[in-house]
């Protein structure tokens, strides 16, 4: 379960400070799929990034399964992040690594064995329809293919929480539906909610 408690994120500019996220309170139960909706630049990505502390709140707390992680650093923060997958809007792939290595990267960081990686990565490549791109570098991929690599990478460690920042923005409708059907068939979603928080 994720609890966002009184979270505010402020940024400093030459004109002064402004609030990208303003006093958000939100609870997401285990098994829920939760959508955050709002206009472009409203602060949706900023709010999502607070959950794994890529963006630390100016005020407020982030709770995961009853633990206040807001002040976590170092090993404790890394351990939490191993259980949280994130699909970035702009891919964030490592250009000097192959598709296989990009997907395997979070497993390597988490200390997975070579055997586990060798089994898991091909499964994910099949899931996103890129089995033939295993040894290709990101520079040789289309935007949609890069997005699929990002999706596979986010799923590598079987995360208990999956954060998605416009995860299918670079995909065509047919590919999006195919991935969602493949993945949703392997998981049990209990509900779908949409929420428009108090963003800037």
ABEGO torsion letter per residue (X at the ends): XBBBBGBBBBBBBAAEBBBABBGBBBBBBBGBBBBBBEBBGAGAAAAAAAAAGABBBABEBBBBGGBBAAABBEAAAAAAAAABBBBBAAGGBBAABBAAAAAAAAAAAAGBBAAAAAAAAAAAAAAAGAAAAAABBAAABBAAAAAAAAAAAAAAAGBABBBBBGAAAABBAAAAAAAAAAAAAABBBABBBBBBBBBX
